[in-house]
């Protein structure tokens, strides 16, 4: 499947497990893929961490294929506060390059101001989780949408063990009221659709 389908849908098919994973950046995306690959016996020992999302390794598919191939569609959503903090730890604290036009090294407030006020809708990391999982009438594409505390219970039914890869630094960072408001304003649909507390 083309790279176009990856950046627009980010759906990966695992025929060996009869699963289609609708991946969302910064919502345990890398860890879930790693666990799925382990479950099908894929040798990842020579794969660099960032290559786990490559079009050469993954079977990226589009929405019509996900609906017609007979596999179970599922996804994992993460609280927007935690998702943005993970984004900050990965791109802001580490300074490992740019997130769109946003350079690393900003303070948490600066990073949140820039990312939450960004109009860069093409940046897959900044899209709402609703974008990936709901239609234009705000209806979910499928029922198997799990929060991070639930997804591993679902996957265990398929013999898939919990594994974590690309886990951000464990440094505890707390959001202030202003930062929370910026995140809420950008991802209000996620708070509503997935019943996240504000």
N, C-alpha and C positions, 0 to 999 in steps of 0.2 A: 504494500500500500504506500502511497506517496507521502512525502513529508508534509504536504498540504493537509492531509487528513490528520496527521499528528498534531499540528499546531491548532487546528480547528476543533477536533473532537477529543484527542488524547485517549482513545479507547484501544485497549490491547486485548486481543483474543488469546485464550489459552485452551485450545481444543482438547489437550490431554486431561483437563480438569472440567471441561464443559462450562467454562466461565469466561465472561467478558468483563474486564476491569476498566471502569470509567475513571481514569486517574486525574487527580486534582493536585497541582503543585502545592507543596508545603502542607499537605494533609496526609502525611505518612506515605506519600507516593512511592518514594524510593524503597522504603522498608517493605511495603506490600509487594512491590514487583520482585524484590529480592527473595521474599518468602515464597512467592508463586514459582519463580524460577527454580528454587531449591526443591520444591514439591514435585516438579516434573523432571528432576535429575539433571538440570542444566549445570554444566561446569562453569563457574564464574571465577575460578582461581586466576585466570589470566586477564580478566576484565577489570579495567579501572573503574572506580566508583561512578564517575560521570558518564561512562559508556553504557550504564544500565538503561538509559533512556534512548539509546541509539535506534535508528530505523533498521539497522542491520540485525539487531538482537531481538527487537519486538515485532510482533505481528499487529501493526496498527491497522484499524478498520474504521469504517464510517458508520453513521447511525443506522442506515438501512440494513447494512450487513449485520450489525449487532442485534437488530430485531428479527432477522430472518435465519440466522444460523442455528437457532434452537438452543443456544447456551444461556445460562443464567447471567443476567446483567446485575452488577453490583458496584457500589462506590462507597467511599469513606469521606465524611466531612469533619472538619475541625473547627473548634470555636474560633471566630475571627480574631479575638485578642491573641490567642496562642499562635494562630497562623501568621499574623503580622510580626509577632515577636520572633518566630522561627525565621521569617524572612529577614528581619533585622540582624539576627545572629549570623545568618549565612552570608548576607551581602553587606550589611552595615558595619558590624564589629570586625569581621574578618578582613574587610577591605579588598576582597578577592575580585576585583574588576568592577564592572558596572552592571546596574540593573536598569536596562534601557539607557536613559541619559543621566541616571542617578549614580553618582560616584559613591564608593564606600568610604567609611571613616566618619560619617556624620554622627552627632549625638542622637539618642533615641527620638527626641522630639523633632529634630530636624529631619531625620529619616522618615518619620511618620507624616510630617507635614508635606514632604515632597512626594511620597508614594501615594498618600491618600488624596492629595489634590492633583495628582497626575492625570492627564487626559489620554495617556498612552494605553488605549484599549487593546492594542495588538500584543502587549506584553502579557504572556500567559500567566506569569506569576502574580499579576495584579488583578486578574479577572475574578469576579465573584464566584463562589461555589455554585450559586444559582445558575450562572451562565452555562456551566457544564452539565447541569442535571435537570433543568426546567425548560419548558417550551415558552413561546412568546405569550401564551395565555396564563403563565405562571402555574402550570401543572407539571408534576414530576414525570420524567421520561419512563421511570420504572420504580417499583416499590422497595427494592433492596438497597436503601441508602442508610448507612450506619455511621454513628458517631465513633470517634476513635476508641472509646471505651467498649464498644460493641463489636467492632469489625473482626477482632481476633476470635471471638466466640463463633461468629458466622463461619469464618475460614477454617476453624478447627473441625467443623463437620465434614470438611473435605480432606482432612488429614494434614492440613497446612499449619505449621508451627510458627509462632511469633518470632520474628527476627528483626533486628533494627540495624539499618545502615544509614549513613549520612545523618546521624543524630547530631543536632546542633549542640554547641557548648552548653554545659549544664548550669552555667552561671545564672542565678535567679535575677530576673529583671522585673520590676513592677511598673505598671502603667499608671499614670496619673489621670485625673478626671478629664482633663483637656485632651490627652492622647486617646482615651477611650471614646470620647465624643467624636473625634475625627474618624476613628475606625468604624464606629457605629453608623455615622452619616454615609460613609462610602459603601458599607456592606449591610445596610438596613434590611435588604431582602433576605440575606442569609440569616440574620437574627430571627426574622419572622418565619421563614420557610422551615428552618431546622430547629426552631424553639430554643435558641441560645439565649442565655440571660444577659441583660445589659448591665 
